[in-house]
Amino acid sequence: MSEGSLGAPIRHPIPWREPDYYDSEKLDAEIRRVFDICHGCRRCFNLCDSFPRLFDLIDDSESGELDTVDSADFKPVVDACTLCDMCFMVKCPYVPPHEFDLDFPHLMLRYRAWEAKNGKVSFAAKQLTQTDRNGKMGCGMSSVANWACDTSNSLTRPVMQAVAGIHRGAELPKFSATPLTGSETPRPGINKDAPAFGRKAVIYATCFGNYNNTAIGDATIKVLAKNGVETEIVYPRCCGMPQLEQGDIAAVAASAEATAQDLGPWIDKGYDVIALVSSCALMLKFEWPLIVPDNDAVKRLSAATSDISEYLVDIAKTEGLSEGLAPLEGGVVVHIACHARAQNMGQKAAELLRLVPDTEVSVIERCSGHGGSWGVMTENFEVALKIGKPVARDVKKQNPGHLVSECPLARDHILQGAERLEGDVVEPSAARHPVELIARAYGL
């Protein structure tokens, strides 16, 4: 038997509606089968903390093999998985179509779904997944919310750590005073002389783009208008990535089906769909069709969706971008987020930024350690900084004028890690996402 597959990785639909999916004995048997394969391979030792925890667990057991490891000790391994998909996409030689049929992230998801079904997800964790409710409340009283969430607040942050388990030192995203979909900012005129005039795109704001960093959406609208693309902004609801992290697959399925129905009419009218954040693009394009594989509307939405960097690069290659991009001073470091890499589309953010003339662009393609909400939790924060330390060290060394990532949360986490290193403080521009730099280069 040869090692590894000759075919591209294939992911199976997630059988979350089947009773066997939650059968504890069958789940344990599958975990042991997969963990034993991982134990014999160990190629993923440097990807995240799941694998070091697994290998230490086995090495420290009585026999040095999986047979003397108690199943109750598997939970820390599962808890360390951020569902980044990097082991499946770039490291594991045993993913389907290999006969070992190994999908480590979706096995960790299955364990969490079992936990959710059996009432093992804490009340606080469930509340953190309510991004739409939290976002509306945060925007409604943004000054108070941002004051309370600031790491320098010695009154509220210790309480948040004690009650919600959020580390008092972890940077949290700020709330916008007005959601992106509620903004009354005048829309820019469409450049009818642009090469891409005639394209139409509906922008799926994402919860982060709608409630927290609206600058991403503003920049996207302006850049697309400059290039002749007619745009509309929609935000029916969260993509469900926070619920997925907690194993609430049913909630994700409901979001997928409802959002596909909401966006369907736009697709009927010839609009492309653009997601502003890579994690949300991954959900629409790849995870949703695996969760509700028989839903034609979800399949159609998946085929129509692009990441914003991916979409702009397609314009550049197909019609050509509008002229007028000016150099960006100070150099750019672009972090390729794990959920952008998992889309299997190449380094689109780097391709995009290299279209800016006379601008030095450096690429970091390594995990920041943040992992969505995972990295802000008390039990994970220091581990998250440790995982991201090589990235922070690289940024510290380069000290760029601009640091951006398709995952803006990862970008801020990298800077927080860099602050802990000796040397001068890294002070890049305020731009967090690559499209913000394109808007800046256009003078928008």
QUICOR-V456226 format. One record per backbone hydrogen bond with DSSP energy under -0.5 kcal/mol. CO is the residue of the C=O (numbers start at 1). NH is the residue of the N-H. If there is no record, write none. Layout:
BEGIN
[[CO	NH] [CO	NH]]
END
This chain:
BEGIN
[[13	15] [14	16] [15	18] [18	21] [19	22] [20	23] [22	24] [23	27] [24	28] [25	29] [26	30] [27	31] [28	32] [29	33] [30	34] [31	35] [32	36] [33	37] [34	38] [35	39] [36	40] [37	41] [38	41] [38	42] [42	45] [44	47] [44	48] [48	52] [49	53] [50	54] [51	55] [52	56] [53	57] [54	58] [55	59] [56	60] [58	61] [65	68] [66	69] [68	70] [70	73] [71	74] [72	75] [74	77] [74	78] [75	79] [76	80] [78	81] [85	89] [86	90] [86	91] [87	91] [87	92] [92	95] [94	102] [95	98] [96	10] [98	101] [101	103] [103	107] [104	108] [105	109] [106	110] [107	111] [108	112] [109	113] [110	114] [111	115] [112	116] [113	117] [114	118] [115	120] [116	119] [120	122] [122	126] [123	127] [124	128] [125	129] [126	129] [127	130] [129	131] [130	134] [131	135] [132	136] [133	137] [134	138] [135	139] [136	140] [137	141] [139	142] [141	145] [142	146] [143	147] [144	148] [145	149] [146	150] [147	150] [150	153] [152	154] [153	157] [156	160] [157	161] [158	162] [159	163] [160	164] [160	165] [160	166] [161	165] [165	167] [165	378] [167	170] [179	182] [180	183] [190	192] [191	194] [194	197] [196	199] [199	198] [199	230] [200	272] [201	203] [201	232] [202	204] [202	274] [203	205] [203	234] [204	276] [206	210] [207	211] [207	212] [208	212] [208	213] [210	180] [211	176] [212	214] [213	216] [213	217] [214	218] [215	219] [216	220] [217	221] [218	222] [219	223] [220	224] [221	225] [222	226] [223	227] [224	229] [225	191] [225	228] [227	196] [228	198] [228	230] [230	201] [232	203] [234	205] [240	244] [241	245] [242	246] [243	248] [244	247] [247	249] [248	252] [249	253] [250	254] [251	255] [252	256] [253	257] [254	258] [255	259] [256	260] [257	261] [258	262] [259	263] [260	264] [261	265] [263	266] [263	267] [264	268] [265	269] [266	271] [267	270] [272	202] [273	306] [274	204] [275	308] [277	280] [277	281] [278	282] [279	283] [280	284] [281	285] [282	286] [282	287] [283	288] [286	290] [287	290] [287	291] [288	291] [288	292] [290	14] [292	295] [294	296] [295	299] [296	300] [297	301] [298	302] [299	303] [300	304] [301	305] [302	305] [304	273] [306	275] [307	311] [308	312] [309	313] [310	314] [311	315] [312	316] [313	317] [314	318] [315	319] [315	320] [327	329] [328	331] [330	401] [331	401] [331	402] [332	334] [332	362] [333	335] [333	404] [334	336] [334	364] [335	337] [335	406] [337	340] [337	341] [338	342] [340	343] [340	345] [341	344] [346	348] [347	351] [348	352] [349	353] [350	354] [352	355] [353	356] [355	357] [356	359] [360	332] [360	362] [362	334] [364	336] [364	366] [370	375] [371	374] [373	376] [373	377] [374	377] [376	167] [377	380] [377	381] [380	384] [381	385] [382	386] [383	387] [384	388] [386	389] [388	392] [389	393] [390	394] [391	395] [392	396] [393	397] [394	398] [395	399] [401	429] [402	333] [404	335] [406	278] [406	408] [407	410] [407	411] [408	412] [409	413] [410	414] [411	415] [412	416] [413	417] [414	418] [415	419] [416	420] [417	420] [418	421] [425	427] [432	405] [433	436] [433	437] [434	437] [434	438] [435	439] [436	440] [437	441] [438	442] [439	444] [440	443] [441	326]]
END
